[in-house]
Amino acid sequence: MALILFSEVRGTVLQHGQPVAHARVSREYRWAWKQHTGVDETTTDGQGRFHFPAIAGRSFTARWLPHEPSVRQTITVEFAGRRHPVWAHDKANSRDHGEIGGPIVLTCPLD
């Protein structure tokens, strides 16, 4: 059974209330159990939207040994030469949508 390290994320990047096309969005995570890290990137579409699928990890021992899961999560947006942090979270469970109890849908104003 998979452990969800980072649930699916959808979002919209805005500047001055308008969608930002072609902004680079980076998602990073660090799973403390296996010292495993990962990075993926996407670019916003013409409506400023972006999407990341869920990231699953596997570990037989993490599934059955008592421990508190710990996954450091961040999302940043790069646009016009500036880097904007839009998400920083320490996930302490392995459930899908366990970060905030539901889907992660972000509105990211760069102003």
C-alpha positions in Angstrom: 0.0 0.0 0.0 1.3 3.4 -0.9 2.0 6.2 1.5 1.0 9.6 0.2 3.9 12.0 0.6 2.3 14.9 -1.2 -1.3 15.0 -2.2 -2.5 16.3 -5.5 -2.2 20.1 -5.9 -4.1 22.5 -8.1 -3.6 26.2 -8.2 -3.8 29.5 -10.0 -1.0 32.2 -10.1 -2.2 35.8 -10.2 -0.5 39.2 -10.4 -2.6 42.3 -10.0 -5.7 40.1 -10.1 -4.8 38.7 -13.5 -3.7 35.2 -14.4 0.0 34.7 -14.9 0.9 32.5 -17.9 4.2 30.7 -18.2 5.3 31.0 -14.5 7.5 28.2 -13.3 6.1 26.3 -10.3 8.3 24.0 -8.3 7.3 21.4 -5.8 9.8 19.9 -3.4 9.5 17.3 -0.6 11.7 15.6 1.9 10.5 12.3 3.5 12.4 11.9 6.8 11.8 8.2 7.1 14.0 7.3 4.2 15.8 10.6 3.8 14.2 10.7 0.4 13.8 14.0 -1.5 12.1 14.9 -4.7 11.5 17.9 -6.9 9.2 18.4 -9.9 8.2 21.4 -11.9 5.4 22.6 -14.2 4.5 25.8 -16.0 1.2 27.7 -15.6 -1.1 27.7 -18.6 -2.7 30.7 -20.3 -5.2 31.0 -17.4 -2.4 30.9 -14.7 -3.4 27.4 -13.7 -1.0 24.6 -12.6 -1.4 21.0 -11.4 0.7 18.4 -9.7 -0.4 14.8 -9.2 -0.1 13.1 -5.9 3.4 11.6 -4.9 3.3 8.2 -3.3 6.1 6.5 -1.5 6.6 2.9 -0.4 8.2 1.4 2.6 7.3 -1.9 4.3 8.8 -0.9 7.6 7.3 2.6 7.7 3.9 1.0 7.1 4.1 -1.3 10.1 6.5 0.2 12.6 5.2 2.8 15.0 6.4 6.3 14.1 5.1 9.7 13.3 5.4 10.3 9.5 7.3 13.5 8.6 7.3 15.0 5.1 8.5 18.6 4.6 6.7 20.1 1.6 7.2 23.4 -0.3 5.9 25.0 -3.5 7.5 28.1 -5.0 6.6 30.2 -8.1 9.3 31.8 -10.2 8.2 34.7 -12.4 9.9 37.8 -13.8 13.1 37.0 -12.0 11.6 36.6 -8.5 10.9 33.5 -6.4 7.7 33.5 -4.4 7.1 30.8 -1.7 3.4 29.8 -1.8 3.3 26.6 0.3 5.3 25.3 3.2 3.9 22.4 5.3 5.1 19.6 7.5 2.9 16.6 6.7 2.6 14.3 9.7 0.5 11.5 8.2 0.4 9.4 5.1 -3.2 9.9 4.0 -4.3 11.3 0.7 -5.4 14.9 1.4 -4.0 14.6 4.9 -2.3 18.0 4.7 -5.5 20.1 5.3 -8.3 17.5 5.3 -9.3 18.0 1.7 -8.0 18.8 -1.7 -5.1 21.3 -1.9 -6.3 24.2 -4.2 -4.1 27.3 -4.0 -4.6 30.8 -5.2 -1.1 32.4 -5.5 -1.1 36.2 -5.7 2.4 37.5 -6.5 1.7 41.1 -5.4 
